[in-house]
């Protein structure tokens, strides 16, 4: 008998945003089940859960579905008995790492890989972003991106100057996990470039080793169809408080549309369950799976009457 209240992570192993979640699960010492989703469309065992949202990772707990690493990290934190690792400023670091730091990482990696990138991947990312995946432009931006990347990596180096082990002190937090994502991604994809850009950053290198040592918790494998069956035979169970003073005047039961404001802007429509400063939750009724609650972070997402 498979329990319906356990964490299921839909991800793929080289996904940088999924690495954040895997590290958070390791930091909290949690057991979780892994469903490998393709890194390009179609994703037949994922999009039925999400109403069309296709970015990795997605976390599933029964019939509650968490879209975007930001809200996933917050939910893991909420469920974990350990010390708080996700104070407000840590989420500001998370947004920086997801956007500015990542924007420097991507052209370095794909400008270097060039013609090795499969055409199917390029076409998929063009559909995802709504603009050309221009390898030539990434190559041309390589020098500037490397300068930007090293400058931002220096912030990590400098934050450790007083001898602390992690960015916030003696214990790792969401801030460390978020900042580490880009170091992990570049190091794994282009180790020789990472060595060049991290030259002289001894404190960062020590921190990188401590982050890697956190591990990923206790992972077991699950198939996509098994995860869908868990959703089908579950009911939404996560209770989220609604903010009666929401600035958009949203109220439970309203039909709303939720979409990312950067890329992968596929609109997801449903009935509002709750909205507050941290997240928005909508209900969707899927023909095969039944009632699902989809959770999105408030920062980085548009919410409009739908």
C-alpha contacts under 8 A as a table, 3 or more apart, distances in Angstrom:
res1	aa1	res2	aa2	distance
2	X	230	X	7.91
3	X	6	X	6.38
4	X	61	X	6.78
4	X	62	X	4.86
4	X	230	X	6.16
4	X	231	X	7.99
4	X	234	X	6.64
5	X	61	X	5.56
5	X	62	X	5.66
6	X	32	X	6.66
6	X	33	X	7.70
6	X	61	X	5.73
6	X	62	X	7.31
7	X	31	X	7.51
7	X	32	X	5.00
7	X	33	X	6.22
7	X	59	X	6.89
7	X	60	X	6.12
7	X	61	X	5.20
8	X	32	X	5.83
8	X	33	X	4.66
8	X	34	X	5.92
8	X	35	X	7.00
8	X	59	X	5.68
8	X	60	X	5.01
8	X	61	X	6.20
8	X	227	X	7.55
9	X	32	X	7.19
9	X	33	X	6.17
9	X	34	X	5.16
9	X	35	X	5.98
9	X	57	X	6.87
9	X	58	X	6.03
9	X	59	X	4.60
9	X	60	X	6.35
10	X	34	X	6.32
10	X	35	X	4.74
10	X	36	X	5.82
10	X	37	X	5.92
10	X	46	X	7.42
10	X	56	X	6.98
10	X	57	X	5.62
10	X	58	X	5.14
10	X	59	X	6.07
10	X	60	X	7.67
11	X	15	X	7.00
11	X	18	X	6.00
11	X	34	X	7.32
11	X	35	X	6.38
11	X	36	X	5.23
11	X	37	X	5.43
11	X	38	X	7.99
11	X	56	X	5.53
11	X	57	X	4.83
11	X	58	X	6.85
12	X	15	X	5.55
12	X	18	X	7.18
12	X	36	X	5.17
12	X	37	X	5.78
12	X	38	X	6.82
12	X	39	X	6.75
12	X	56	X	7.57
12	X	57	X	7.84
13	X	18	X	7.51
13	X	19	X	7.63
13	X	36	X	7.79
14	X	18	X	7.94
14	X	19	X	7.75
14	X	185	X	7.93
15	X	18	X	5.17
15	X	19	X	6.35
15	X	39	X	7.95
15	X	56	X	7.12
15	X	57	X	7.83
16	X	19	X	5.04
16	X	20	X	6.87
16	X	181	X	5.89
16	X	182	X	7.28
16	X	184	X	7.56
16	X	185	X	5.83
17	X	20	X	5.39
17	X	21	X	7.04
17	X	56	X	6.99
17	X	57	X	6.62
17	X	69	X	6.43
17	X	181	X	7.04
18	X	21	X	5.19
18	X	22	X	6.21
18	X	56	X	6.50
18	X	57	X	5.13
18	X	69	X	7.22
19	X	22	X	4.96
19	X	23	X	6.06
19	X	181	X	6.71
20	X	23	X	5.26
20	X	24	X	6.25
20	X	69	X	7.41
20	X	177	X	5.64
20	X	178	X	6.28
20	X	181	X	6.18
21	X	24	X	4.96
21	X	25	X	6.21
21	X	57	X	7.94
21	X	69	X	6.60
21	X	72	X	7.18
21	X	73	X	6.40
22	X	25	X	5.13
22	X	26	X	6.30
22	X	215	X	7.79
22	X	216	X	4.95
22	X	217	X	7.43
23	X	26	X	4.84
23	X	27	X	6.00
23	X	177	X	6.74
23	X	214	X	6.73
23	X	215	X	6.12
23	X	216	X	5.13
23	X	217	X	7.69
24	X	27	X	4.90
24	X	28	X	6.20
24	X	73	X	6.88
24	X	76	X	7.56
24	X	174	X	7.44
24	X	177	X	7.15
24	X	216	X	7.45
25	X	28	X	5.26
25	X	29	X	5.97
25	X	30	X	5.28
25	X	31	X	7.50
25	X	32	X	7.80
25	X	76	X	7.42
25	X	216	X	5.78
25	X	217	X	5.42
26	X	29	X	4.85
26	X	30	X	6.33
26	X	214	X	5.81
26	X	215	X	5.10
26	X	216	X	3.98
26	X	217	X	3.83
26	X	218	X	7.60
27	X	30	X	7.96
27	X	172	X	7.72
27	X	214	X	6.00
27	X	215	X	7.48
27	X	216	X	7.56
27	X	217	X	7.33
28	X	80	X	6.49
28	X	82	X	6.68
28	X	217	X	7.55
29	X	216	X	7.94
29	X	217	X	5.04
29	X	218	X	7.38
30	X	217	X	5.25
30	X	218	X	6.19
31	X	217	X	5.87
31	X	218	X	4.35
31	X	219	X	5.98
31	X	220	X	7.93
32	X	217	X	7.53
32	X	218	X	6.14
32	X	219	X	5.21
32	X	220	X	6.49
33	X	219	X	5.63
33	X	220	X	4.87
33	X	221	X	5.49
33	X	222	X	5.99
34	X	219	X	6.48
34	X	220	X	5.98
34	X	221	X	4.79
34	X	222	X	5.63
35	X	221	X	6.38
35	X	222	X	5.32
35	X	223	X	5.67
35	X	224	X	5.91
35	X	227	X	7.71
36	X	223	X	7.67
36	X	224	X	7.60
37	X	43	X	6.57
37	X	45	X	7.54
37	X	46	X	7.20
37	X	224	X	7.87
38	X	41	X	6.91
38	X	42	X	7.56
38	X	43	X	6.24
39	X	56	X	7.85
40	X	43	X	7.35
40	X	120	X	7.93
40	X	121	X	6.46
40	X	124	X	5.97
40	X	125	X	7.92
41	X	54	X	7.84
41	X	124	X	6.80
43	X	46	X	5.41
43	X	47	X	6.13
43	X	54	X	7.44
44	X	47	X	6.08
44	X	48	X	6.99
45	X	48	X	6.56
45	X	49	X	7.60
45	X	224	X	5.10
45	X	225	X	6.47
45	X	228	X	6.94
46	X	49	X	5.54
46	X	50	X	6.63
46	X	54	X	7.25
46	X	224	X	7.55
47	X	50	X	4.91
47	X	51	X	5.71
47	X	52	X	4.74
47	X	53	X	6.10
47	X	54	X	6.22
48	X	51	X	5.69
48	X	52	X	6.89
48	X	286	X	7.44
48	X	289	X	7.91
49	X	52	X	7.94
49	X	65	X	6.97
49	X	228	X	7.45
49	X	231	X	7.90
49	X	289	X	7.85
49	X	292	X	7.49
50	X	53	X	5.16
50	X	54	X	7.50
50	X	65	X	7.00
50	X	67	X	7.59
50	X	268	X	7.98
50	X	294	X	6.84
51	X	268	X	6.03
51	X	269	X	7.76
51	X	284	X	7.68
52	X	266	X	6.83
52	X	267	X	7.87
52	X	268	X	6.76
53	X	67	X	7.56
53	X	264	X	7.69
53	X	266	X	6.29
53	X	267	X	7.86
53	X	268	X	7.02
54	X	264	X	7.41
55	X	58	X	7.40
55	X	67	X	7.88
55	X	68	X	7.35
55	X	264	X	6.98
56	X	68	X	7.31
57	X	67	X	7.21
57	X	68	X	6.46
57	X	69	X	6.43
58	X	65	X	7.03
58	X	66	X	5.69
58	X	67	X	5.05
58	X	68	X	6.41
58	X	69	X	7.44
58	X	72	X	7.68
59	X	65	X	5.86
59	X	66	X	4.98
59	X	67	X	6.80
59	X	72	X	6.50
60	X	63	X	6.96
60	X	64	X	5.79
60	X	65	X	4.55
60	X	66	X	6.19
61	X	64	X	5.22
61	X	65	X	6.48
62	X	65	X	7.86
62	X	230	X	5.87
62	X	231	X	5.07
62	X	233	X	7.99
62	X	234	X	5.33
62	X	235	X	6.81
62	X	236	X	6.84
62	X	237	X	7.88
63	X	230	X	7.50
63	X	231	X	4.56
63	X	232	X	7.25
63	X	234	X	5.39
63	X	235	X	5.30
63	X	236	X	4.77
63	X	237	X	7.49
63	X	291	X	7.29
63	X	292	X	5.07
63	X	293	X	6.46
64	X	231	X	7.94
64	X	235	X	7.85
64	X	236	X	5.22
64	X	237	X	6.93
64	X	238	X	6.83
64	X	292	X	6.01
64	X	293	X	4.91
64	X	294	X	6.10
64	X	295	X	7.45
65	X	292	X	7.22
65	X	293	X	6.11
65	X	294	X	4.80
65	X	295	X	6.07
66	X	71	X	6.56
66	X	72	X	5.86
66	X	294	X	5.90
66	X	295	X	4.70
66	X	296	X	6.37
67	X	71	X	6.89
67	X	72	X	7.05
67	X	294	X	7.06
67	X	295	X	5.99
67	X	296	X	5.40
67	X	297	X	7.83
68	X	71	X	5.95
68	X	72	X	6.43
68	X	296	X	6.61
68	X	297	X	7.11
69	X	72	X	4.85
69	X	73	X	5.99
70	X	73	X	5.39
70	X	74	X	6.47
70	X	91	X	7.85
70	X	94	X	7.67
70	X	297	X	6.28
71	X	74	X	4.98
71	X	75	X	6.13
71	X	278	X	7.86
71	X	279	X	7.01
71	X	295	X	7.18
71	X	296	X	6.09
71	X	297	X	5.01
72	X	75	X	5.15
72	X	76	X	6.19
73	X	76	X	5.20
73	X	77	X	6.13
73	X	86	X	7.96
73	X	174	X	7.69
74	X	77	X	5.07
74	X	78	X	6.15
74	X	86	X	7.10
75	X	78	X	4.94
75	X	79	X	6.27
76	X	79	X	5.22
76	X	80	X	6.17
77	X	80	X	5.22
77	X	84	X	7.07
77	X	85	X	7.06
77	X	86	X	6.86
84	X	87	X	6.86
84	X	173	X	7.84
85	X	90	X	7.97
85	X	172	X	7.08
85	X	173	X	4.25
85	X	174	X	5.69
86	X	89	X	7.97
86	X	90	X	5.67
86	X	91	X	6.87
86	X	173	X	6.18
86	X	174	X	5.26
86	X	175	X	7.55
87	X	90	X	5.48
87	X	91	X	7.08
88	X	91	X	5.50
88	X	92	X	6.95
89	X	92	X	5.04
89	X	93	X	6.53
89	X	175	X	7.87
90	X	93	X	5.08
90	X	94	X	6.23
90	X	173	X	7.31
90	X	174	X	5.62
90	X	175	X	4.47
91	X	94	X	4.65
91	X	95	X	6.28
91	X	174	X	7.14
91	X	175	X	6.89
92	X	95	X	5.25
92	X	96	X	6.39
93	X	96	X	5.09
93	X	97	X	6.16
93	X	175	X	5.45
93	X	178	X	6.82
93	X	179	X	7.21
94	X	97	X	5.15
94	X	98	X	6.07
94	X	174	X	7.18
94	X	175	X	6.11
94	X	178	X	4.99
94	X	179	X	7.13
95	X	98	X	5.05
95	X	99	X	6.05
96	X	99	X	5.37
96	X	100	X	5.36
96	X	101	X	6.30
97	X	100	X	6.07
97	X	101	X	4.79
97	X	102	X	5.94
97	X	178	X	5.77
97	X	179	X	5.57
97	X	181	X	7.59
97	X	182	X	7.22
98	X	101	X	6.53
98	X	102	X	5.46
98	X	103	X	7.95
98	X	178	X	7.40
99	X	102	X	5.27
99	X	103	X	5.77
100	X	103	X	5.10
100	X	104	X	6.67
101	X	104	X	5.35
101	X	105	X	6.44
101	X	149	X	6.63
101	X	152	X	6.76
101	X	182	X	6.92
102	X	105	X	4.86
102	X	106	X	6.20
102	X	182	X	6.23
103	X	106	X	5.72
103	X	107	X	7.28
104	X	107	X	6.23
104	X	108	X	6.78
104	X	145	X	4.99
104	X	146	X	7.11
104	X	148	X	6.28
104	X	149	X	5.51
105	X	108	X	5.40
105	X	109	X	6.40
105	X	145	X	7.32
105	X	149	X	6.68
105	X	182	X	6.55
105	X	185	X	7.92
105	X	186	X	6.67
106	X	109	X	5.37
106	X	110	X	6.09
107	X	110	X	5.24
107	X	111	X	5.21
107	X	112	X	7.91
107	X	138	X	4.69
107	X	139	X	7.00
107	X	141	X	6.95
107	X	142	X	6.36
107	X	145	X	6.86
108	X	111	X	5.36
108	X	112	X	6.12
108	X	138	X	7.10
108	X	139	X	7.52
108	X	142	X	5.50
108	X	145	X	6.38
108	X	146	X	6.68
109	X	112	X	5.34
109	X	113	X	6.20
109	X	186	X	6.80
109	X	189	X	6.80
109	X	190	X	6.67
110	X	113	X	4.91
110	X	114	X	5.87
110	X	117	X	7.57
110	X	135	X	6.62
110	X	138	X	6.81
110	X	139	X	7.79
111	X	114	X	5.33
111	X	135	X	5.61
111	X	136	X	7.04
111	X	137	X	7.76
111	X	138	X	4.65
111	X	139	X	4.16
111	X	140	X	7.81
111	X	142	X	6.57
112	X	139	X	6.70
113	X	116	X	5.55
113	X	117	X	6.50
114	X	117	X	6.16
114	X	135	X	5.98
114	X	136	X	7.84
114	X	139	X	7.77
115	X	118	X	7.66
117	X	121	X	6.91
117	X	122	X	7.11
118	X	121	X	5.34
118	X	122	X	6.55
119	X	122	X	5.03
119	X	123	X	6.15
120	X	123	X	5.18
120	X	124	X	6.13
121	X	124	X	5.08
121	X	125	X	6.18
122	X	125	X	5.24
122	X	126	X	6.17
122	X	133	X	6.03
123	X	126	X	5.12
123	X	127	X	6.37
123	X	133	X	7.76
124	X	127	X	5.19
124	X	128	X	6.19
125	X	128	X	4.78
125	X	129	X	5.97
125	X	133	X	6.66
126	X	129	X	5.28
126	X	130	X	5.49
126	X	131	X	5.41
126	X	132	X	5.37
126	X	133	X	5.54
127	X	130	X	5.25
127	X	131	X	7.38
128	X	263	X	6.33
128	X	264	X	4.75
128	X	265	X	7.62
129	X	132	X	7.95
129	X	262	X	7.96
129	X	263	X	4.75
129	X	264	X	5.77
129	X	265	X	7.87
130	X	263	X	7.38
134	X	137	X	5.31
134	X	138	X	6.35
135	X	138	X	4.99
135	X	139	X	6.20
136	X	139	X	5.10
136	X	140	X	6.22
137	X	140	X	4.97
137	X	141	X	6.16
138	X	141	X	5.03
138	X	142	X	6.10
139	X	142	X	5.05
140	X	143	X	7.42
141	X	144	X	5.54
141	X	145	X	5.97
142	X	145	X	5.09
142	X	146	X	6.07
143	X	146	X	5.22
143	X	147	X	6.42
144	X	147	X	5.15
144	X	148	X	6.24
145	X	148	X	4.97
145	X	149	X	5.94
146	X	149	X	4.98
146	X	150	X	6.14
146	X	197	X	7.23
147	X	150	X	5.36
147	X	151	X	6.14
148	X	151	X	5.14
148	X	152	X	6.29
149	X	152	X	5.29
149	X	153	X	6.15
149	X	197	X	7.69
150	X	153	X	4.91
150	X	154	X	6.09
150	X	197	X	5.63
150	X	198	X	6.97
151	X	154	X	5.15
151	X	155	X	6.99
152	X	155	X	5.33
152	X	156	X	7.30
153	X	156	X	5.37
153	X	157	X	6.58
153	X	198	X	7.55
154	X	157	X	4.81
154	X	158	X	5.98
154	X	201	X	7.48
155	X	158	X	5.14
155	X	159	X	6.06
156	X	159	X	5.15
156	X	160	X	6.64
156	X	167	X	7.29
156	X	179	X	7.73
156	X	204	X	6.41
157	X	160	X	5.54
157	X	161	X	6.78
157	X	201	X	6.06
157	X	202	X	7.73
157	X	203	X	5.71
157	X	204	X	4.97
158	X	161	X	5.12
159	X	162	X	7.50
159	X	167	X	6.07
160	X	163	X	5.65
160	X	164	X	5.46
160	X	165	X	6.88
160	X	166	X	6.89
160	X	167	X	6.45
160	X	203	X	6.38
160	X	204	X	7.49
161	X	164	X	7.30
161	X	203	X	7.40
164	X	167	X	7.20
164	X	168	X	7.89
164	X	169	X	5.32
164	X	170	X	6.02
165	X	169	X	6.18
165	X	170	X	5.29
165	X	171	X	7.15
165	X	172	X	8.00
165	X	207	X	6.59
166	X	169	X	5.19
166	X	170	X	5.83
166	X	171	X	6.03
166	X	172	X	5.47
166	X	173	X	7.91
166	X	176	X	6.70
166	X	207	X	6.73
167	X	172	X	7.22
167	X	173	X	7.87
167	X	175	X	6.91
167	X	176	X	6.05
168	X	171	X	7.04
168	X	172	X	7.11
168	X	173	X	7.15
168	X	175	X	7.65
169	X	172	X	7.53
172	X	175	X	7.73
172	X	176	X	5.92
172	X	177	X	7.61
172	X	211	X	7.87
173	X	176	X	5.39
173	X	177	X	6.47
174	X	177	X	4.93
174	X	178	X	5.99
175	X	178	X	5.27
175	X	179	X	6.19
176	X	179	X	5.21
176	X	180	X	5.87
176	X	211	X	7.78
177	X	180	X	5.17
177	X	181	X	6.38
177	X	211	X	7.66
178	X	181	X	5.42
178	X	182	X	7.85
179	X	182	X	6.37
179	X	183	X	7.32
180	X	183	X	5.17
180	X	184	X	5.98
180	X	208	X	7.13
180	X	211	X	7.40
181	X	184	X	5.16
181	X	185	X	6.08
182	X	185	X	4.97
182	X	186	X	6.08
183	X	186	X	5.41
183	X	187	X	5.90
183	X	194	X	7.63
183	X	208	X	7.91
184	X	187	X	5.19
184	X	188	X	5.96
185	X	188	X	5.33
185	X	189	X	6.13
186	X	189	X	5.21
186	X	190	X	5.55
186	X	191	X	6.79
186	X	193	X	7.66
186	X	194	X	6.01
187	X	190	X	5.50
187	X	191	X	4.46
187	X	192	X	7.81
187	X	193	X	7.63
187	X	194	X	5.23
187	X	195	X	7.77
188	X	191	X	5.96
190	X	193	X	5.43
190	X	194	X	6.33
191	X	194	X	5.02
191	X	195	X	6.13
192	X	195	X	5.13
192	X	196	X	6.40
193	X	196	X	5.08
193	X	197	X	6.21
194	X	197	X	5.11
194	X	198	X	5.91
195	X	198	X	5.31
195	X	199	X	6.05
196	X	199	X	5.40
198	X	201	X	5.50
198	X	204	X	7.97
198	X	205	X	7.81
199	X	202	X	7.87
201	X	204	X	5.38
201	X	205	X	6.33
202	X	205	X	5.07
202	X	206	X	6.35
203	X	206	X	5.18
203	X	207	X	6.24
204	X	207	X	4.94
204	X	208	X	5.99
205	X	208	X	4.96
205	X	209	X	6.42
206	X	209	X	5.22
206	X	210	X	6.46
207	X	210	X	5.03
207	X	211	X	6.15
208	X	211	X	5.10
208	X	212	X	6.22
209	X	212	X	5.18
209	X	213	X	6.23
210	X	213	X	5.11
210	X	214	X	6.76
211	X	214	X	5.47
211	X	215	X	7.88
212	X	215	X	6.10
216	X	219	X	7.25
222	X	226	X	6.56
222	X	227	X	7.02
223	X	226	X	5.21
223	X	227	X	6.42
224	X	227	X	5.11
224	X	228	X	6.32
225	X	228	X	5.02
225	X	229	X	6.20
226	X	229	X	5.09
226	X	230	X	6.35
227	X	230	X	5.09
227	X	231	X	6.43
228	X	231	X	5.05
228	X	232	X	6.15
228	X	289	X	7.24
229	X	232	X	4.91
229	X	233	X	6.19
229	X	289	X	7.73
230	X	233	X	5.33
230	X	234	X	6.12
231	X	234	X	5.21
231	X	235	X	7.55
231	X	289	X	6.27
231	X	292	X	7.69
232	X	288	X	7.09
232	X	289	X	4.22
232	X	290	X	6.12
233	X	289	X	7.79
235	X	291	X	6.86
235	X	292	X	7.23
236	X	291	X	7.34
236	X	292	X	6.14
236	X	293	X	5.94
240	X	274	X	6.25
240	X	275	X	8.00
240	X	281	X	7.80
241	X	274	X	6.29
241	X	275	X	7.38
241	X	276	X	7.06
242	X	251	X	7.95
242	X	252	X	7.72
242	X	273	X	7.86
242	X	274	X	4.54
242	X	275	X	5.07
242	X	276	X	5.59
243	X	246	X	5.33
243	X	274	X	7.52
243	X	275	X	6.06
243	X	276	X	4.83
243	X	277	X	7.65
244	X	249	X	7.73
244	X	251	X	7.49
245	X	249	X	7.01
246	X	249	X	5.30
246	X	250	X	6.27
246	X	275	X	7.27
246	X	276	X	6.54
246	X	277	X	7.89
247	X	250	X	7.77
250	X	254	X	6.94
250	X	272	X	7.91
250	X	275	X	7.16
251	X	254	X	5.86
251	X	272	X	6.97
251	X	274	X	7.34
251	X	275	X	7.84
252	X	271	X	7.38
252	X	272	X	4.93
252	X	273	X	4.97
252	X	274	X	5.76
253	X	271	X	5.23
253	X	272	X	5.05
253	X	273	X	6.38
254	X	271	X	5.47
254	X	272	X	5.27
254	X	305	X	7.30
255	X	269	X	7.15
255	X	270	X	5.66
255	X	271	X	4.50
255	X	272	X	6.12
255	X	305	X	5.98
255	X	306	X	5.07
256	X	269	X	5.73
256	X	270	X	5.76
256	X	271	X	6.14
256	X	272	X	6.34
256	X	282	X	7.83
256	X	303	X	6.63
256	X	304	X	5.48
256	X	305	X	4.32
256	X	306	X	4.01
257	X	267	X	6.07
257	X	268	X	5.50
257	X	269	X	4.44
257	X	270	X	6.69
257	X	302	X	7.86
257	X	303	X	5.69
257	X	304	X	5.24
257	X	305	X	6.07
257	X	306	X	4.78
258	X	267	X	5.70
258	X	268	X	5.20
258	X	269	X	6.41
258	X	296	X	7.99
258	X	301	X	6.65
258	X	302	X	5.63
258	X	303	X	4.70
258	X	304	X	6.69
259	X	265	X	5.17
259	X	266	X	5.98
259	X	267	X	4.81
259	X	268	X	6.30
259	X	301	X	5.48
259	X	302	X	5.33
259	X	303	X	6.85
260	X	263	X	6.32
260	X	264	X	6.44
260	X	265	X	4.90
260	X	266	X	7.49
260	X	300	X	5.99
260	X	301	X	4.31
260	X	302	X	6.17
261	X	265	X	6.47
261	X	300	X	5.61
261	X	301	X	5.23
261	X	302	X	6.12
262	X	265	X	7.03
262	X	300	X	7.26
269	X	282	X	7.81
269	X	284	X	7.69
269	X	306	X	6.54
270	X	282	X	5.34
270	X	283	X	5.35
270	X	284	X	5.24
270	X	306	X	7.83
271	X	282	X	5.23
271	X	283	X	5.10
271	X	284	X	6.82
272	X	275	X	7.43
272	X	280	X	7.66
272	X	281	X	6.14
272	X	282	X	4.43
272	X	283	X	6.35
273	X	280	X	7.76
273	X	281	X	5.32
273	X	282	X	5.10
273	X	283	X	6.26
273	X	293	X	7.90
274	X	280	X	5.86
274	X	281	X	5.26
274	X	282	X	7.12
275	X	278	X	7.89
275	X	279	X	5.95
275	X	280	X	4.29
275	X	281	X	6.29
276	X	279	X	5.64
276	X	280	X	6.41
276	X	298	X	7.69
277	X	298	X	6.38
278	X	297	X	5.99
278	X	298	X	5.48
278	X	299	X	7.49
279	X	295	X	6.70
279	X	296	X	5.53
279	X	297	X	4.28
279	X	298	X	4.61
279	X	299	X	7.95
280	X	295	X	5.89
280	X	296	X	5.38
280	X	297	X	6.30
280	X	298	X	6.10
281	X	293	X	6.42
281	X	294	X	5.48
281	X	295	X	4.50
281	X	296	X	6.37
282	X	293	X	5.60
282	X	294	X	5.32
282	X	295	X	6.73
283	X	291	X	6.78
283	X	292	X	5.68
283	X	293	X	4.54
283	X	294	X	6.32
284	X	290	X	7.97
284	X	291	X	5.75
284	X	292	X	5.34
284	X	293	X	6.43
284	X	294	X	7.58
285	X	289	X	7.51
285	X	290	X	5.12
285	X	291	X	4.42
285	X	292	X	6.26
286	X	289	X	5.20
286	X	290	X	4.86
286	X	291	X	6.36
286	X	292	X	7.44
287	X	290	X	5.98
289	X	292	X	7.59
296	X	301	X	7.57
297	X	300	X	7.04
297	X	301	X	6.72
298	X	301	X	5.63
298	X	302	X	7.65
